[in-house]
Amino acid sequence: MEEQEFQEVWRWVLSVGDSILSIYKTDFQIRDKGGNDPVTEADLYASEFLYEKISNRFPGHGFLSEEKADTVSRLEKEWVWILDPIDGTREFVKKNDQFALSLGLVRNGEAIWGIIFNPATGEFFSKAKNSFFAKLQAPYATEDNFRTLLVQSGSVLHPLQESNDQTKKPVLIVSASEMREGLFDDSFWHEDFEIRSMGSIAYKLGLLSAGFIDLIVSLKPKNEWDICGGIALLDEENFTFFPLKDKPYSFNQKTTLSFGLVAGKRKSVEYLESKIDFHQLSLKVKERW
């Protein structure tokens, strides 16, 4: 993969971001896939748009999307694109802006490149030599926005610098639904962390990659399309990330589920481990949503 090819994908995502935002502002159609799992016309449009672009431009690559029938052929591919066209569809339906498109590129099981884009806020997280963040203005498919990506992709993220204030609690972001279900009711979560709840794990991973938050913990299953794009943006020099009930992440598996997730700045994950043994934390992980 060449730099120009990744930049071409940025353009596709900017374009589909305009379409997602346009639908978001309307009384869009919703249907339930079963088990209170909604899908909208924006999910379906974005999935098909990017599938067509990727399959035409990279015909030898595999493709996995939440909103497209899976095929075993991807398991034989060296390169595989993994897409969640809208991670946080429930948030999209509520129109609370806590959703994101997540696109990851996997090579032989390793997530090497990704994009997290929230069209409602204009927050764009991706990777060139290093991960970067850009704040864009709609409409997105413009030369001004593309130039902003080119400029920001060459910058170093200052928010990744660790705070010298040792008394400040790490900012921990958890799932809004997991918070409502009481999975973080233990007193130490609230005593030792600045805990906040938010929809979309992909969006949370994007915020983490830019250093705007310190730590993410989830105690429920995650599909590859939920996390692949975001995990790709977390380099091992600055971040620690792992599932709580599985081996380290290896993407493009036949079974796409992993169970639980810890991802954070290295010092924040060390701090978490000083507060709770990770084996004990893994016992709290649910195997169903």
Sine and cosine of phi, psi and omega as CSV:
sin_phi,cos_phi,sin_psi,cos_psi,sin_omega,cos_omega
0.00,0.00,0.75,-0.66,0.00,-1.00
-0.98,-0.20,0.35,-0.94,-0.01,-1.00
-0.82,0.57,-0.65,0.76,-0.02,-1.00
-0.91,0.43,-0.51,0.86,0.02,-1.00
-0.94,0.34,-0.65,0.76,0.06,-1.00
-0.90,0.43,-0.63,0.77,0.03,-1.00
-0.90,0.43,-0.55,0.83,0.07,-1.00
-0.90,0.44,-0.63,0.78,0.03,-1.00
-0.92,0.40,-0.62,0.79,0.09,-1.00
-0.81,0.58,-0.70,0.72,-0.01,-1.00
-0.88,0.47,-0.66,0.75,0.02,-1.00
-0.88,0.48,-0.68,0.73,-0.04,-1.00
-0.93,0.36,-0.61,0.79,0.09,-1.00
-0.87,0.49,-0.68,0.73,-0.01,-1.00
-0.90,0.43,-0.74,0.67,-0.03,-1.00
-0.94,0.34,-0.44,0.90,0.09,-1.00
-0.88,0.47,-0.61,0.79,0.07,-1.00
-0.89,0.46,-0.66,0.75,0.00,-1.00
-0.92,0.39,-0.67,0.74,0.04,-1.00
-0.87,0.49,-0.71,0.70,-0.02,-1.00
-0.90,0.43,-0.63,0.78,0.02,-1.00
-0.88,0.48,-0.69,0.72,0.03,-1.00
-0.92,0.39,-0.65,0.76,-0.02,-1.00
-0.83,0.56,-0.54,0.84,-0.06,-1.00
-1.00,0.09,0.04,1.00,-0.02,-1.00
-0.93,-0.37,0.06,-1.00,0.17,-0.99
-1.00,0.06,0.97,0.24,-0.16,-0.99
-0.96,0.28,0.29,-0.96,0.00,-1.00
-0.99,0.15,0.60,-0.80,0.01,-1.00
-0.73,-0.68,0.66,-0.76,0.19,-0.98
-0.71,-0.71,0.38,-0.92,-0.04,-1.00
-0.98,-0.18,0.84,-0.55,0.04,-1.00
-0.97,0.22,-0.11,0.99,-0.03,-1.00
0.90,-0.43,0.64,-0.77,0.01,-1.00
0.94,0.35,0.58,0.82,-0.02,-1.00
0.84,0.54,0.72,0.69,0.00,-1.00
-0.88,-0.48,1.00,0.00,-0.13,-0.99
-0.98,0.21,0.44,-0.90,0.15,-0.99
-0.68,-0.73,0.61,-0.80,-0.03,-1.00
-0.88,-0.48,0.17,-0.99,0.05,-1.00
-0.89,0.45,-0.44,0.90,0.04,-1.00
-0.93,0.38,-0.68,0.73,0.06,-1.00
-0.83,0.56,-0.76,0.64,-0.11,-0.99
-0.93,0.37,-0.67,0.74,0.00,-1.00
-0.89,0.45,-0.74,0.67,-0.04,-1.00
-0.89,0.45,-0.63,0.78,0.01,-1.00
-0.89,0.46,-0.74,0.67,-0.02,-1.00
-0.93,0.37,-0.64,0.77,0.01,-1.00
-0.86,0.51,-0.77,0.63,-0.06,-1.00
-0.96,0.28,-0.53,0.85,0.09,-1.00
-0.87,0.49,-0.71,0.71,0.00,-1.00
-0.90,0.44,-0.71,0.70,-0.01,-1.00
-0.88,0.47,-0.75,0.67,-0.06,-1.00
-0.93,0.36,-0.70,0.71,-0.05,-1.00
-0.92,0.38,-0.53,0.85,0.05,-1.00
-0.97,0.25,-0.63,0.78,-0.06,-1.00
-0.99,0.15,-0.55,0.83,-0.05,-1.00
-0.78,-0.63,0.94,0.34,-0.14,-0.99
-0.90,0.44,-0.34,0.94,0.00,-1.00
-1.00,0.02,-0.02,1.00,-0.04,-1.00
-1.00,-0.05,0.43,-0.90,0.13,-0.99
-1.00,0.04,0.17,-0.99,-0.07,-1.00
-0.51,-0.86,0.74,-0.67,0.06,-1.00
-0.72,-0.69,0.82,-0.57,0.03,-1.00
-0.72,-0.69,0.57,-0.82,0.07,-1.00
-0.85,0.52,-0.53,0.85,-0.13,-0.99
-0.97,-0.25,0.38,0.93,0.03,-1.00
-0.69,-0.72,0.61,-0.79,0.01,-1.00
-0.84,0.54,0.75,-0.66,-0.04,-1.00
-0.98,0.20,0.48,-0.88,0.09,-1.00
-0.74,-0.67,0.55,-0.84,-0.04,-1.00
-0.95,0.30,-0.22,0.97,-0.04,-1.00
-0.87,0.50,-0.48,0.87,-0.02,-1.00
-0.90,0.44,-0.46,0.89,-0.07,-1.00
-0.91,0.41,-0.34,0.94,-0.02,-1.00
-1.00,-0.08,-0.02,1.00,-0.12,-0.99
-1.00,-0.03,0.59,-0.81,0.11,-0.99
-0.95,0.32,-0.67,0.74,-0.03,-1.00
-0.94,-0.35,0.75,-0.66,0.00,-1.00
-0.64,-0.77,0.73,-0.68,0.10,-1.00
-1.00,-0.08,0.72,-0.69,-0.05,-1.00
-0.83,-0.56,0.86,-0.50,-0.20,-0.98
-0.82,-0.57,0.72,-0.70,0.34,-0.94
-0.88,-0.47,0.96,-0.26,-0.11,-0.99
-0.88,0.47,-0.55,0.83,0.17,-0.99
-0.61,-0.80,0.97,-0.23,0.13,-0.99
-1.00,0.07,0.84,-0.54,-0.11,-0.99
0.99,-0.14,0.68,0.73,-0.02,-1.00
-0.87,0.49,-0.57,0.82,0.05,-1.00
-0.88,0.48,-0.61,0.79,0.04,-1.00
-0.94,0.34,-0.61,0.79,0.07,-1.00
-0.86,0.51,-0.70,0.72,0.01,-1.00
-0.90,0.43,-0.63,0.78,0.01,-1.00
-0.96,0.27,-0.27,0.96,-0.04,-1.00
0.85,0.53,0.74,0.67,0.05,-1.00
-0.96,-0.28,0.15,0.99,0.11,-0.99
0.95,0.31,0.12,0.99,-0.05,-1.00
-0.99,-0.17,0.91,0.42,0.03,-1.00
-0.56,-0.83,0.21,-0.98,0.01,-1.00
-0.31,-0.95,0.48,-0.88,0.23,-0.97
-0.99,0.16,0.70,-0.72,0.01,-1.00
-0.80,-0.60,0.85,-0.53,0.03,-1.00
-0.75,-0.66,0.83,-0.56,0.01,-1.00
-0.83,-0.56,0.50,-0.87,0.08,-1.00
-0.90,-0.43,0.81,-0.59,-0.06,-1.00
-0.92,-0.38,0.69,-0.73,0.14,-0.99
-0.84,-0.55,0.89,-0.45,0.00,-1.00
0.76,0.65,0.71,0.70,0.10,-1.00
1.00,-0.01,-0.24,0.97,-0.03,-1.00
-0.99,-0.15,0.77,-0.64,0.07,-1.00
-0.98,0.20,0.94,-0.35,-0.14,-0.99
-0.95,-0.30,-0.27,0.96,-0.08,-1.00
-0.38,-0.93,0.51,-0.86,-0.02,-1.00
-0.31,-0.95,0.19,-0.98,0.11,-0.99
-0.68,-0.74,0.73,-0.69,0.24,-0.97
-0.86,-0.51,0.83,-0.55,-0.05,-1.00
-0.70,-0.72,0.82,-0.57,0.06,-1.00
-0.96,-0.28,0.98,-0.18,-0.04,-1.00
-0.91,0.41,-0.37,0.93,0.00,-1.00
-0.95,0.31,-0.50,0.86,-0.06,-1.00
-0.93,-0.37,-0.27,0.96,-0.06,-1.00
0.99,0.15,0.16,0.99,-0.01,-1.00
-0.99,0.16,0.83,-0.56,-0.10,-1.00
-0.80,-0.60,0.87,-0.50,0.00,-1.00
-0.88,-0.48,0.78,-0.63,0.03,-1.00
-0.40,-0.92,-0.36,-0.93,-0.18,-0.98
-0.54,-0.84,0.71,-0.71,0.24,-0.97
-0.88,-0.48,-0.93,-0.37,0.17,-0.99
-0.94,0.33,-0.56,0.83,0.06,-1.00
-0.77,-0.64,0.28,-0.96,0.10,-1.00
-0.92,0.38,0.51,-0.86,-0.01,-1.00
-0.55,-0.83,0.22,-0.97,-0.01,-1.00
-0.75,-0.66,0.65,-0.76,0.09,-1.00
-0.67,-0.74,0.61,-0.79,0.09,-1.00
-0.96,-0.27,0.91,-0.41,-0.12,-0.99
-0.94,-0.33,0.31,-0.95,0.03,-1.00
-0.91,-0.42,0.70,-0.72,0.07,-1.00
-0.96,0.28,0.52,-0.85,-0.07,1.00
-0.93,0.37,0.52,-0.86,-0.18,-0.98
-1.00,0.02,-0.54,0.84,-0.09,-1.00
-0.99,0.15,0.90,0.43,0.01,-1.00
-0.81,-0.58,0.35,-0.94,0.04,-1.00
-0.92,0.39,-0.54,0.84,0.03,-1.00
-0.88,0.47,-0.70,0.72,0.02,-1.00
-0.92,0.39,-0.63,0.78,0.02,-1.00
-0.90,0.44,-0.65,0.76,0.05,-1.00
-0.90,0.44,-0.59,0.81,0.07,-1.00
-0.87,0.50,-0.67,0.75,0.05,-1.00
-0.89,0.46,-0.67,0.75,0.00,-1.00
-0.89,0.46,-0.68,0.73,-0.01,-1.00
-0.92,0.39,-0.75,0.66,-0.06,-1.00
-0.92,0.39,-0.50,0.87,-0.02,-1.00
-0.92,0.39,-0.29,0.96,0.04,-1.00
-0.99,-0.13,0.07,1.00,-0.06,-1.00
-0.99,-0.13,0.26,-0.96,0.08,-1.00
-0.96,-0.27,0.72,-0.69,-0.08,-1.00
-0.98,0.22,0.96,-0.28,0.03,-1.00
-0.90,0.44,-0.53,0.85,0.02,-1.00
-0.87,0.50,-0.24,0.97,0.02,-1.00
-0.97,0.25,-0.25,0.97,0.05,-1.00
-0.91,0.42,0.76,-0.65,-0.03,-1.00
-0.93,0.37,0.62,-0.79,0.04,-1.00
-0.93,0.36,0.62,-0.78,0.07,-1.00
-0.99,0.11,-0.13,0.99,-0.01,-1.00
-0.99,0.14,0.99,-0.12,-0.08,-1.00
-0.96,0.28,-0.23,0.97,0.00,-1.00
-1.00,0.06,-0.18,0.98,-0.06,-1.00
-0.98,0.20,0.77,-0.64,0.01,-1.00
-0.94,0.33,0.63,-0.78,0.10,-0.99
-0.89,0.46,0.62,-0.78,0.06,-1.00
-0.99,0.13,0.92,-0.39,-0.02,-1.00
-0.96,-0.29,0.83,-0.56,0.03,-1.00
-0.95,-0.32,0.77,-0.64,0.02,-1.00
-0.81,-0.59,0.21,-0.98,0.02,-1.00
-0.91,0.41,0.68,-0.73,0.04,-1.00
-0.87,0.50,-0.64,0.76,-0.02,-1.00
-0.94,0.34,-0.61,0.80,0.03,-1.00
-0.92,0.38,-0.57,0.82,0.06,-1.00
-0.91,0.41,-0.70,0.71,0.00,-1.00
-0.88,0.47,-0.56,0.83,-0.03,-1.00
-0.98,0.18,-0.04,1.00,0.07,-1.00
1.00,0.10,0.27,0.96,-0.04,-1.00
-0.95,0.31,-0.23,0.97,0.02,-1.00
-0.84,-0.54,0.57,0.82,0.00,-1.00
-0.99,0.14,-0.28,0.96,0.00,-1.00
-0.83,0.55,0.66,-0.75,-0.17,-0.99
-0.87,0.49,-0.55,0.83,-0.08,-1.00
-0.90,0.44,-0.49,0.87,0.03,-1.00
-0.86,0.51,-0.68,0.73,-0.08,-1.00
-1.00,0.10,-0.44,0.90,0.01,-1.00
-0.98,0.18,-0.58,0.82,-0.17,-0.99
-0.96,-0.27,-0.14,0.99,-0.04,-1.00
-0.71,-0.71,0.44,-0.90,0.23,-0.97
-1.00,0.03,1.00,-0.08,-0.19,-0.98
-1.00,-0.08,0.73,-0.68,0.02,-1.00
-0.71,-0.71,0.44,-0.90,0.04,-1.00
-0.92,-0.39,0.51,-0.86,-0.07,-1.00
-0.35,-0.94,0.51,-0.86,0.11,-0.99
-0.98,0.17,0.21,-0.98,0.10,-0.99
0.90,0.43,0.97,-0.25,0.09,-1.00
-0.91,0.42,-0.56,0.83,0.02,-1.00
-0.89,0.46,-0.70,0.71,0.02,-1.00
-0.88,0.47,-0.67,0.74,0.04,-1.00
-0.87,0.50,-0.69,0.73,0.00,-1.00
-0.91,0.42,-0.59,0.81,0.09,-1.00
-0.88,0.47,-0.74,0.68,0.02,-1.00
-0.87,0.50,-0.63,0.77,0.04,-1.00
-0.90,0.43,-0.68,0.73,-0.05,-1.00
-0.87,0.50,-0.49,0.87,0.01,-1.00
-1.00,-0.02,0.01,1.00,0.06,-1.00
0.99,0.16,0.21,0.98,-0.06,-1.00
-0.99,0.17,-0.30,0.95,0.12,-0.99
-0.74,-0.67,0.18,-0.98,-0.09,-1.00
-0.97,-0.24,-0.52,0.85,-0.22,-0.98
-0.40,-0.92,0.59,-0.81,0.12,-0.99
-0.79,-0.61,0.72,-0.69,0.14,-0.99
-0.75,-0.66,0.75,-0.66,0.12,-0.99
-0.78,-0.63,0.62,-0.78,-0.04,-1.00
-0.90,-0.43,0.37,0.93,0.02,-1.00
-0.78,-0.62,0.20,-0.98,-0.03,-1.00
-0.90,0.45,0.45,-0.89,0.08,-1.00
-0.75,-0.66,0.70,-0.71,0.14,-0.99
-1.00,0.04,0.38,-0.93,-0.01,-1.00
-0.82,0.57,-0.64,0.77,-0.05,-1.00
-0.94,0.34,-0.36,0.93,0.05,-1.00
-0.93,0.38,-0.59,0.81,-0.27,-0.96
-0.84,-0.54,-0.25,0.97,-0.14,-0.99
-0.86,0.50,-0.76,0.65,-0.03,-1.00
-0.87,0.50,-0.65,0.76,-0.01,-1.00
-0.95,0.31,-0.66,0.75,0.03,-1.00
-0.87,0.50,-0.58,0.81,0.00,-1.00
-0.88,0.48,-0.40,0.92,-0.05,-1.00
-1.00,0.03,-0.09,1.00,-0.07,-1.00
-0.98,-0.19,0.97,-0.25,0.02,-1.00
-0.99,0.16,0.49,-0.87,-0.12,-0.99
-0.96,0.27,-0.21,0.98,0.07,-1.00
-0.95,0.31,-0.60,0.80,-0.08,-1.00
-0.97,-0.25,-0.36,0.93,-0.17,-0.99
-0.76,-0.65,0.42,-0.91,0.18,-0.98
-0.84,-0.54,0.68,-0.73,-0.04,-1.00
-0.46,-0.89,0.64,-0.77,0.00,-1.00
-0.21,-0.98,0.44,-0.90,0.19,-0.98
-0.97,0.24,0.39,-0.92,-0.06,-1.00
-1.00,0.01,-0.30,0.95,-0.06,-1.00
-0.79,-0.61,0.33,0.95,-0.06,-1.00
-0.67,-0.74,0.09,-1.00,0.19,-0.98
-0.94,0.35,0.19,-0.98,0.06,-1.00
-0.80,0.59,0.41,-0.91,-0.10,-0.99
-0.86,0.51,0.76,-0.65,0.20,-0.98
-0.67,-0.74,0.91,-0.41,-0.15,-0.99
-1.00,-0.03,0.16,-0.99,-0.10,-0.99
0.90,0.43,0.76,0.66,0.07,-1.00
-0.99,-0.11,0.36,-0.93,0.05,-1.00
-0.88,0.48,-0.72,0.70,0.11,-0.99
-1.00,-0.08,0.87,-0.49,-0.18,-0.98
-1.00,0.01,0.00,1.00,-0.06,-1.00
-1.00,0.02,0.61,-0.79,0.28,-0.96
-0.80,-0.60,0.20,-0.98,-0.18,-0.98
-0.79,-0.62,0.90,-0.44,-0.05,-1.00
0.97,0.23,0.32,-0.95,-0.01,-1.00
-0.38,-0.92,0.71,-0.71,0.24,-0.97
-0.83,-0.56,0.78,-0.62,0.07,-1.00
-0.55,-0.83,0.74,-0.67,-0.01,-1.00
-0.11,-0.99,0.13,-0.99,0.17,-0.98
-0.85,0.52,0.57,-0.82,-0.16,-0.99
-0.82,0.57,-0.72,0.70,-0.02,-1.00
-0.91,0.41,-0.54,0.84,0.00,-1.00
-0.94,0.33,-0.60,0.80,0.06,-1.00
-0.93,0.37,-0.63,0.78,0.08,-1.00
-0.88,0.47,-0.65,0.76,0.04,-1.00
-0.89,0.46,-0.68,0.73,0.04,-1.00
-0.85,0.52,-0.69,0.72,-0.03,-1.00
-0.92,0.40,-0.45,0.89,0.05,-1.00
-0.96,0.29,-0.28,0.96,-0.03,-1.00
-0.99,-0.17,-0.47,0.88,0.01,-1.00
-0.48,-0.88,0.71,-0.70,0.06,-1.00
-0.91,0.41,0.74,-0.68,-0.08,-1.00
-0.91,0.41,-0.46,0.89,0.09,-1.00
-0.91,0.42,-0.68,0.73,0.04,-1.00
-0.90,0.44,-0.61,0.79,0.04,-1.00
-0.91,0.42,-0.61,0.79,-0.01,-1.00
-0.90,0.43,-0.46,0.89,0.01,-1.00
-0.94,0.34,-0.29,0.96,0.02,-1.00
-1.00,0.04,-0.13,0.99,-0.07,-1.00
-0.95,0.32,0.73,-0.69,0.06,-1.00
-1.00,-0.01,0.52,-0.85,0.03,-1.00
-0.98,-0.19,0.08,1.00,0.09,-1.00
-0.71,-0.70,0.38,-0.92,0.09,-1.00
-0.96,0.28,0.00,0.00,0.00,0.00
